[in-house]
Amino acid sequence: MPSSLIDVLQRHCEDIDSACPDPEPQQFTSLAEVLGRVPDPRRVRGRRYRLGSLLALCLVAVLGGATSLAAIARFAADTDYDLRKQLGLTSSTPNASTLGRLLACLNGDALDDAVGAWLARYTTDPVDKTGDTLVGLAVDGKTVRGSRTDGSAVHLLAAALHACQTVIAQRQVTAKSNEIPAFAPLLDRIDLDGVVVTADAMHTQRAHAEHVIAAGGHYLLVVKGNQKKLRKQLRCLPWRQIPLQARTTGAGHGRREVRRLKVCTVRPGLLFPHAVQAIEIKRRRTHRKTGKVETKTLYAVTSLPPEQASPPQLAELVQNHWSVEALHHVRDVTFGEDASRVRTGTAPRAMATLRNLAIGLMRQAGWTNIAAAADHYRSRPQHATAMLRLTA
């Protein structure tokens, strides 16, 4: 077995993205300990497996593309003795019902906090103290549709780094509520010094802006109809007199998109706290098959001053915010999250957390194609354990 993570990557990873540099091997040595420190909800009597070993087993299986508890149990049953020993399962392997009962009673906040803190520490440096680099943190929600019980499904609000699409915090939205009350608790455990929080129009709330600024961060928020007076103010700014300051193009999903951006420094009096610059984005989207052209104008506000954020940097932050949607797409398509029928207790949330962790590990290892990475680890599970440096 290779002696380090770098050896594994050099020998087995062919799809490397330079945006996420190779991490140092020693940075992964404590992940098993982190999983083992999650509070164990089980009674002491009758425990056959350590919590850290079970969570490590689930993670390695998810790295290989396992989408259900039954798939994780089959993976455990098919592993050889040496691999089970590395995972701390020397006697036997757990079945799907054992795993289901464990995940259903886990403390979801504790698991998310442990995984998020570890990922935040070992992803690429989240803060550039020189101020030359703006680090984007996208806040967005996702419903785990297959978890629907009694008319409602589990809805999770996550904070993901733009550069590596890595979730470093997650909270579950309570039933009969929305994402707004979960915004502050989501960010409370994150060091926002030097970080720009981006979010869609739902989170364009004055209290949210105050919370981010008080924590030492900055915000860039889209403004839509839920802030009618603010949107009217932005529309009345002298945009015609401002020259075009940034232009970006993109292609994908059968369409070509051109985005034109203008930035206006706003005076005190804008109906939003700490707003320094207003942004107008004109988006022109052309569908290749039909030739249909769609145009749309978006407005946003940010607390970033002009000397800290140029128009091209603001355009990049706006565009990169939607990288979180790519993360959601991976969870749905590659890991079958919406099709999953895991519904009991906190199990849907725990499985989502494991998917986030697996994707974050793959991104940090340099994989740009998550499906290819899952195929790789499915056929070579020993490489996943070598990469993670799991300890018994």
SVG drawing of the C-alpha trace seen along z (x, -y; Angstrom):
<svg xmlns="http://www.w3.org/2000/svg" viewBox="-48 -60 53 72">
<polyline fill="none" stroke="black" stroke-width="0.4" points="0.0,0.0 1.4,-3.5 2.9,-5.2 1.3,-8.6 -1.6,-10.5 0.7,-12.1 1.9,-8.6 -1.8,-7.7 -2.6,-10.8 0.5,-10.5 -0.2,-6.9 -4.0,-6.9 -5.5,-10.3 -5.4,-11.4 -8.0,-14.2 -6.3,-16.9 -7.5,-20.5 -4.8,-23.0 -7.4,-25.2 -7.3,-22.8 -3.7,-21.9 -2.6,-18.6 -2.9,-18.7 -0.1,-17.5 -0.4,-13.9 -0.3,-14.6 -3.3,-16.9 -5.5,-13.8 -4.2,-11.8 -6.8,-13.1 -10.0,-12.5 -10.8,-9.2 -10.3,-10.7 -12.6,-13.5 -15.3,-11.1 -14.7,-9.1 -15.2,-12.2 -18.8,-12.7 -21.1,-12.1 -22.3,-8.5 -26.1,-8.3 -26.1,-4.5 -26.3,-2.9 -23.0,-1.5 -24.5,2.0 -24.7,4.0 -22.2,1.9 -20.3,4.1 -18.6,1.4 -17.0,-1.8 -18.7,-4.9 -15.6,-6.2 -15.2,-2.8 -18.9,-2.8 -18.7,-6.4 -15.4,-5.7 -16.9,-2.6 -19.9,-4.7 -17.5,-7.4 -15.2,-5.0 -18.3,-3.4 -19.8,-6.8 -16.4,-7.7 -17.0,-4.7 -20.4,-5.9 -22.6,-4.1 -26.0,-5.7 -27.9,-3.8 -27.5,-2.0 -27.9,1.3 -25.1,0.4 -22.8,-0.5 -23.7,2.8 -22.8,4.7 -19.6,2.8 -18.8,3.8 -19.6,7.5 -17.4,7.5 -14.3,6.0 -11.3,8.1 -9.9,8.6 -7.0,6.1 -9.4,3.3 -11.8,4.1 -8.9,4.1 -7.9,0.6 -11.5,-0.5 -11.5,1.0 -14.0,3.8 -12.0,6.9 -14.8,9.2 -17.6,8.9 -19.4,6.3 -22.6,4.3 -25.8,4.8 -28.0,2.1 -30.4,2.0 -27.5,1.4 -26.2,-1.5 -29.7,-2.9 -30.4,-2.9 -27.1,-4.6 -27.4,-7.4 -31.1,-7.9 -30.2,-8.9 -26.9,-10.8 -26.8,-14.5 -26.8,-16.1 -25.4,-19.5 -22.5,-17.7 -21.7,-15.7 -21.9,-18.7 -19.8,-20.8 -17.0,-18.2 -16.9,-17.5 -17.2,-21.2 -14.5,-22.3 -12.1,-19.6 -12.8,-20.6 -12.5,-24.3 -9.1,-23.6 -7.7,-21.4 -9.1,-22.9 -7.0,-25.5 -6.3,-28.5 -9.7,-30.1 -8.3,-33.5 -5.6,-35.6 -4.5,-38.0 -2.9,-40.3 -6.4,-41.1 -5.3,-40.4 -7.6,-37.5 -11.4,-37.5 -12.5,-34.2 -16.2,-33.5 -18.5,-31.5 -21.8,-30.6 -24.9,-30.1 -27.6,-28.1 -30.3,-25.6 -31.2,-22.1 -34.1,-19.8 -33.4,-16.1 -36.6,-15.2 -36.5,-11.5 -36.7,-12.0 -40.3,-13.3 -42.4,-12.1 -45.7,-13.5 -45.7,-15.9 -42.3,-17.5 -38.8,-16.7 -35.5,-17.5 -34.2,-20.9 -30.5,-21.7 -28.8,-25.1 -25.1,-24.9 -22.1,-27.2 -19.7,-26.1 -16.3,-27.6 -16.5,-28.9 -13.1,-27.6 -13.4,-23.9 -17.1,-23.5 -16.5,-22.2 -19.2,-22.5 -17.7,-23.7 -21.0,-24.3 -24.5,-22.9 -27.7,-23.3 -31.1,-21.7 -34.1,-24.1 -36.8,-23.3 -40.2,-22.1 -42.7,-24.8 -40.0,-27.4 -37.6,-28.7 -33.9,-29.3 -33.8,-32.8 -33.7,-31.8 -30.9,-29.3 -28.6,-31.8 -26.9,-33.2 -26.5,-29.8 -24.9,-28.4 -22.2,-31.1 -21.6,-31.3 -18.9,-28.6 -17.1,-30.0 -14.2,-32.5 -15.5,-35.1 -12.3,-37.3 -11.4,-38.0 -14.4,-36.0 -17.2,-37.3 -20.5,-35.7 -22.7,-35.4 -26.3,-34.4 -29.5,-34.6 -32.3,-37.1 -33.9,-35.2 -31.0,-36.1 -30.9,-39.8 -32.0,-40.7 -30.7,-43.6 -30.1,-41.4 -28.1,-39.0 -25.9,-41.9 -25.3,-43.1 -24.4,-39.6 -21.8,-39.1 -20.2,-42.6 -20.2,-42.0 -18.3,-38.7 -15.6,-40.5 -16.7,-39.4 -18.2,-41.0 -21.3,-40.3 -22.5,-40.3 -26.3,-39.8 -28.7,-39.7 -31.7,-42.0 -35.1,-41.0 -38.7,-41.6 -38.6,-40.7 -36.8,-44.1 -39.0,-46.3 -37.8,-49.7 -34.2,-48.7 -34.6,-47.3 -36.4,-50.5 -33.5,-52.5 -31.0,-50.4 -33.0,-50.6 -33.0,-54.4 -29.2,-54.7 -27.5,-56.4 -26.6,-53.1 -26.7,-54.6 -24.0,-57.0 -21.7,-54.3 -19.5,-52.5 -19.3,-48.7 -16.7,-47.5 -16.7,-43.8 -17.8,-41.2 -17.8,-37.5 -19.0,-34.6 -19.9,-31.0 -21.2,-28.0 -22.8,-24.8 -26.1,-22.9 -26.9,-23.7 -26.7,-27.5 -24.3,-30.4 -24.4,-33.2 -22.9,-36.7 -22.9,-38.8 -22.2,-42.5 -21.5,-44.2 -21.5,-47.7 -20.6,-48.9 -21.8,-52.1 -20.4,-53.5 -23.4,-54.4 -23.7,-57.2 -25.1,-56.9 -28.8,-56.6 -29.2,-53.3 -31.8,-51.2 -29.4,-48.5 -26.8,-48.5 -23.1,-48.8 -23.7,-48.8 -20.8,-50.4 -21.3,-49.4 -24.3,-48.5 -24.0,-46.1 -26.0,-45.8 -25.7,-42.6 -27.3,-42.2 -27.4,-38.6 -28.0,-37.5 -28.6,-33.8 -28.9,-32.1 -30.2,-28.5 -28.2,-26.8 -30.8,-24.4 -33.7,-26.8 -31.9,-30.1 -34.1,-31.6 -32.6,-34.6 -33.4,-35.5 -32.3,-38.7 -32.4,-39.5 -31.2,-42.3 -30.0,-41.5 -29.1,-43.9 -26.8,-43.2 -25.3,-45.1 -22.0,-44.5 -20.1,-45.8 -16.8,-45.6 -15.2,-49.0 -13.9,-49.8 -10.2,-49.6 -10.8,-46.0 -13.0,-44.6 -12.6,-45.6 -15.5,-45.1 -13.8,-41.9 -13.5,-40.5 -17.1,-41.3 -18.2,-39.6 -16.2,-36.5 -17.8,-36.4 -21.3,-36.7 -20.6,-33.9 -18.8,-31.6 -21.7,-31.8 -23.6,-29.4 -20.9,-26.8 -22.9,-25.6 -25.6,-24.6 -23.0,-22.4 -22.4,-20.7 -26.1,-20.0 -26.2,-18.6 -23.3,-16.2 -25.2,-15.1 -28.3,-14.4 -26.8,-12.8 -23.7,-11.0 -24.9,-10.1 -28.6,-9.8 -29.6,-12.0 -33.1,-13.0 -33.8,-9.3 -32.6,-8.1 -35.4,-6.7 -33.5,-7.1 -36.1,-8.8 -35.8,-7.9 -34.6,-10.4 -31.4,-12.2 -30.3,-9.6 -31.1,-11.7 -29.0,-14.6 -26.2,-12.3 -26.0,-10.8 -26.0,-14.3 -23.1,-15.2 -21.1,-12.1 -21.7,-13.1 -20.5,-16.6 -17.4,-15.2 -16.7,-12.7 -17.0,-15.4 -14.8,-17.8 -12.1,-15.1 -12.3,-14.4 -12.0,-18.1 -9.0,-18.5 -7.4,-15.4 -7.6,-17.2 -10.5,-15.4 -12.6,-17.5 -14.9,-14.7 -16.6,-13.3 -18.2,-10.4 -14.8,-9.3 -13.4,-9.6 -16.3,-7.5 -15.5,-4.8 -11.9,-4.9 -12.5,-4.4 -15.2,-1.8 -12.7,0.4 -9.8,-0.5 -11.2,-1.1 -7.7,-0.7 -6.8,-3.9 -9.6,-5.7 -8.3,-4.4 -4.7,-5.2 -5.8,-8.8 -7.7,-9.2 -5.1,-7.6 -7.8,-6.1 -6.6,-4.7 -8.0,-1.8"/>
</svg>
